[in-house]
Amino acid sequence: MSQRKVLFWSIVTALGGFLFGFDTAVISGAEKAIQQLWHLSAVEHGFTISIALIGTVVGAMFGGIPSDRLGRRQTLRWIAVLYLVSAVGAALAPSWVPFMVFRFLGGLGVGASSVTAPLYISEISPAQSRGKLVGLFQFNIVFGILVAYLSNYLLANVGEHSWRLMLGVQAVPSVAFLLFLFRVPESPRWLLLHGRVDEGREVLRIVNPETVDDDVAAILTSQAAAAQQSESLWSPQYRTPVLLAVAFAFFNQVSGINAIIYYAPRIFEMTGLGQGAALLSSAGIGLINFIFTLLGVNVIDRFGRRTLMLVGSVGLIITLGLVARAFYTQHFGTLLVPGLLFGYIAFFAFSQGAVIWVFISEIFPNAVRAKGQALGSSTHWVMATVIAFTFPAFADKLGGGHTFAIFCGMMVLQLIFVWRFMPETKGTSLEGVERTLVMH
């Protein structure tokens, strides 16, 4: 019974990930109609597409503050409201400026949910299934992306205002997310840190009745140790988790993942594929991302975070190296590059995709977990924005060979980082991970 409740709470919270994926991808079906309707210049159009990303960076940077002050659950409710207001507002926007404001609000929701949702799930999950439950968040992101593409396809020919429907349909899962959150309790670790011991104990009793007393004692001991130390994330004892989170988020993006997801049709056309085949290949990327994220999430607690990252890093080095070679030699074959990029996406989804939000949510102590999650998340989003902005210029100036060789070189560095520095956190309580990584 308790396992079912924890699973329900995790699924509800992971809906924030579904909305995150949907909100990020849905604009792809509407962007041309918006450019024509409001006669946007190339610069204005680029700003329109990237305004949500800018909101995401801001939301990720500051998402830890309400999580600490208001609680994880209350912050998630406000995120649901942001998604709802953004969907309805963008769909009904009478002109360009209000549209930009509502898309920015949606971006804030995406950024804040990438901090708060994994944080909440990690704090209510039993140690032995934490990877799978936090991994639901990443699984829902790619599911949201897939549903957005499908929804855009189904609504494309509804009429001249079909783009408004594409954006407005997000209101339905937003309302569901908000209503379901009223059946989710506050994080027990947040309650205990704020002196609400009895309430925290009750939630932990539901999570795991056999270990409730040990869990409460471990959390309070961790809090007592933290009380004697700085609450600043930048104090020396937190150096290891800070470096791990920043490095992990940095490597996630210098793999080139967002460049490949955003610019897949352009990359495929560079290899001589026609536009139709290029678009179809892009849809294939969405499907493979979904399947291999599901696989990674299902085995993360059995094989561990580090094993998935080692396998993934080797796979990414091989696939990116072969793509670079194809560009250098100009031997593309019919489907060589799409095939290699499908392999790349499979390795990425199985490793970095499945592991990132799990690992970052585990490595910080209770006292600074929200701040640490915000640091990892905002590093991820700043790098995502930089890569998305610079990829077309890099590809034009350097060509495909050099660009993919740089991504490949970065994955060699990631392999060294995982091999030498990444600890294994599977099956260990959050307080146990803290004892390993934090210098008390």
N, C-alpha and C positions, 0 to 999 in steps of 0.2 A: 504493500500500500504506500509506504513512504517513498519507495523508488518511483512509483507512478506519479506522486505529487511533485517530486523534484524534476522528473522528466517534463511534466506539464509546465512548471515554472520556467524551465530552460527553453522549451519550445516557444512559449509566449514571449520571453525576452528576446529570443533569436528572431522574432518577427521584425525587430528593429533592423536586423541584418537584411531581411527580405526587402524592406522598404529602402534601405541603403542601396542595395543592388538595383532595384527598380528605378529609384530616383536618378541614379547615375546613368543608366542606359536609356531611359525613356526619351531623353532629349534627341537621340539619334534619329527618331522617326519624325520629329517635329521641326528640326532646325532649318530645313530648306523652305518650308511654308512660312516660318517666322521671318526669315531673311527677305522673302518676296513681299510679305504683307506690310512690313514696316520699312522697306527699302533700305536695308542696313548695308553700310560699307563693309569691306573685308575686315577692317579693324573692329567695328561695332559687332559684327557677326562673331568674330573670335572671342570678344569680350562676353557676348551672350552665352556662348558654349562654356566658357571657363568661369563664369560668375559663381556657379554652384561649387566648383572646385575651390575657389577662394573662400567661400562660406565654410566649406569642409575643413580647410586649414584652420580658420578661426575657431570653429566649433571643437576641433580636436585639441587646440592649444588651451582652451578655457573650459573644456568639458569636465575636467577633474574638480573644478571649484564647486559647482552645484552638487556634484556627487558626494563631496565631503560635507557640505553644509546642509543640504536639504535631505540627503539620503539618496541611495541608488534608485529606489522605486519611484520617488517623487520626480527625480530627474528624468527617468524613462517616460513618465506621463507627460512631462513638458515636451519631450522629444516627439512623442506621438502627436501632440497639438501642433508642433512646428511642421511635421509632415502633412497634417491635414490642411492647415492654413495655406501651406505652399502649393499643394495640389489644387485646391479650389481656387485660390488666388491666381495662379499661373494660367489655369484653364479659362478664367473669366476676364483676364487682364485686358483693359481697353486699349492700352498703348504700351510702348516698349519699356519705359521707365518702371511702371508698376510691375510688369512682367519680370524685370531684372530683380526687383526687391523680393518678389515671392520665390524666385529661383535661389536667391541668396539664402533665404530662410530655410529652404529645403536642404541646402548645403550645410548650414549650421546643424540641422538635425542629423545629417549623415556623419559629420565630424564628431558630434557629441555622442551619438550611438556607438561609434567605433571605440569610444572610451568606456562608456557606462555599461553597455550590454555584456561584453566579455568579462568585465570586472564583476558584475553582479553574479553571472553564472558561475565564475570560478569560486565565489564566496559561498555559494549554496550547494556546491557539488561535493559528493564523497570523493576522497583522493583517488580511489581505484577507477572511477569513471569520469573524472574531471576533463580529461582530454577530449573524449567523445562529446560531452555535453557542451563545453565551450566551442568545440569544433562545429556544433550546430549553427553557430553565428556565421562562420565562413561559408558553410554549406548553403545557408539561406541567402547570403549575398549572391552567390552564383546562380541560385534558383531564381532570385529576383531579377537578375540580368536576363536570364532565359525567358522568364514570363514577360518582361518588358518587350523583348524582341518579338515574341509571339503576339502579344497584345497589339503592338504597333502594326504588325502584318495584318491582323484581323480587322483593325480599324482604319487601315490606310485608305480605303475607297468608300468611306461612309459619306463623304461630302466635302465641301470646301473648308468646313470647320473641324475636319477629322483630327487635326493636331490638338485641338482643345479637348476632345474626348480622350486622346492618348494620355495627356497630362492629368486630366481630371479623374480618370479611373483609379488613380492612386489613392483617392479619398476613401475608397471601400476598405482596403487593408489597413489604412491609417485609423479608421473608426474602430475596426476589429481589434487592433493593437491596443488602443486606448481603453476599450471596454474590458478586455481580458486582463489588463494590468491591475484592475481593481480586485482580481482574485489571486494576486501574487503578494507574498509577504515582503517586508523589508529584509535586506541582507542581515543575517545574524551577526556577522563581524562588525558591521556598521553600528548595529544596536548596542553591542557590547562595548565598542569604543566610545559610545556616547552615554554610557552609564545605565543603559536600559537592559540590565542583566537578565531579568526574568523573561522579557519578550524574546531576547536573543536565544536564551536556553530553550524556549518553546519551539522556535524554528529549528534549532539544531536537533531537538528531540525527533522532529518529523524527518529530518535529513537522515539521521542515523541514531536510533534510540539506544543502541548498545554502547556507543562511544561518547554520548552527550557530555558526561562529566569531565572526561579527559579532554574533549574539544574545548569546553568552556575554560578549563584550567590552562590549556596551552595558549588560547587567545588572550586571556587576562595576563599570563606571564609575559607574552610577547608585548602586550600593551605597557606593562610595568617597565620592561626593558627599554621600550621606545620613549617612555616618559622622561627617562634620564638622559635622553639624547636629543639632538636637534630634529625638529620636524621639517627642516629644509631638505629637499631632495638632493641638494648639492653638497651636503656634509660628507666627510670622507668615508664614513662607514657604508654608505650606499653606492660607493664608486663602482663595484662589480655589477650590480643589477642595472645601473644607469648605462654603463658601457655596453653591456649585453643587449639592452633594449634598443639603443641607438644604432649599434652595428647591425642587429637583426633587421630593423626597419630599413636601414640604408641598403643592405644587400637585397632585400625584397624588391626594391625598385630598380636598382642598377642591373638587375637581370634583364631589364627591357620589357617586363610584362605589360605595363600600361601602354608603351609604344606599340606593342604588337596587338593588344586588344583594340586600341583606338584607331590604329592605322592599318589594320589587317588588309582591307581591300587595296589600299595604296601599295603595300608591300607586294601583294600577289600580282598587281598590275606591273610592278617593276620587273617581275620575272617573265612577263609576256602573257599572263592569263588575261582573257577577256573580262569585261566588267561583270557580266552575269556569273561566270565561274568564280570570280573574286568574291562577290557577295555571298555566294553559296558556301565557299570555303570559310568565310567569316562566321557564318551560322554554325558550321562544323566546329569551329574553335569554342563557341559558347557551349555546345553539347559535350565536347570532350572535357572542358573545364568542370562542368557539372558532374560527370560520371567519376572522374578521378579525385575530385574533392570528396565525394561521397565515400570512395574507397579509402582515402587517407584518413578521414574522420573515423571510419569504422575500425582501423587497425592501429590508431595512434596510441591507445592505452596498452595494446598488446606488445608492439615492437618498440615503442618509445619515440620521443620527439627527435632525439639525436640520430637514431637509425634512419628515420624518414628523411631527415635533412642530408645525411651522407649519401643515400641512394639518389635523392633528387639532385644534389649538387653535381654528381658524376654524370647523370643523365642530361642536365642542362649544359654542361661543358661540351659533351659530345654533340648534342643537337645544334647548339649555337655555332660550334666550330665548323660543322658540316654546312650550315647555312652560309657562313662567311666564305667557305671554300667555293660553294656554288656561285656566289657573286664574283669572287676573284677570277674563277675560270670561265664564268658565263655559260656553264653547262647546267641548264636548269631542268632538262627533261620536261615531261608534261606536268607531273604533279610532285616533283622532287621537293621543292621548297614548301608547298602546303603540307606534304607528308611529314617533313622534318619539323615544321612549326606545330603540327598536331602532336608530335612526340614531345616537343618542348613544353607545350601546354599541359600534357599529361604528367610529365615530371614535375612541373611547377606546382600544379594543383595538388599532387600527392605529397609534396614536401612543404615548400614555403606557404602555399595557399592554406593547407590544413593546419600548419603549425603556428603561424605568426601570432594570431590573437590568443591562442592557448598559452604559448610560452611567455609572452609579455605580461599576461594577466597573472602568471604564477610567480614571477621572480622577485616581486617587490613585497616588503613587509606590509602588514595591515595598515600601519600608521601613514604610509606614503603611497599606498597602492594606486589610489586615484590619480595622484600627481605623476607617478611613474607610467601608468597606462596612457595618460595625456601626453607625456613626453614621447613614448614610443609611437603613438598614433599620429601625433603632429609631425614627427620626423618622417614617417611613412607618407603623409599627405603632402608635405613640402617637396619631398623627392619625386612624388608622383606628378606634381604640377611642373617641376623643372624638366623632368623627362618628357612629359607630354608636349611642353612648349618647345623644347629644343630638338626633338627627334626629326621633324621635317627638314630643318636647316642642316643638321648633321648628315642626314641621308643624302641631301643635295650636294653638300660640300665634300664629304668624305667618300660617298658611295656606300652601297650596301655592305661590301666586304669589310671595310674598316669599321663601320658602325657595329656590325654583328661580332667582329673580332674583339671590340672593346667590351661588349656585353659578356663574351666568352671569358675574357681575362678577368673580369669582375667575379665571375662564378668560380674561377680557380682560387681567387682570394677568399671567397665564401667557404669553399671546401676546407681551406687551411684554418679559417676561423672556427668552423664547426668541429674539425678534428682536434684542434688544440685547446679551444676555450669554452665550447658550449657544454654546460652540465646537463645531465639527464634528470628530468623532474617527474617522470611517470611514477604513479603510485605513492608519492610522498605528500604528506599534508602541507598546506601552505606555510604553516609555522615551521615544519621540518625543512622546507626549501629555504626559508628565512635564516634558520640556524646555519645552513651551509654557506649562504652567499653574503650574509651581512656581518661586518666586523663589529661585534658588540664591545 
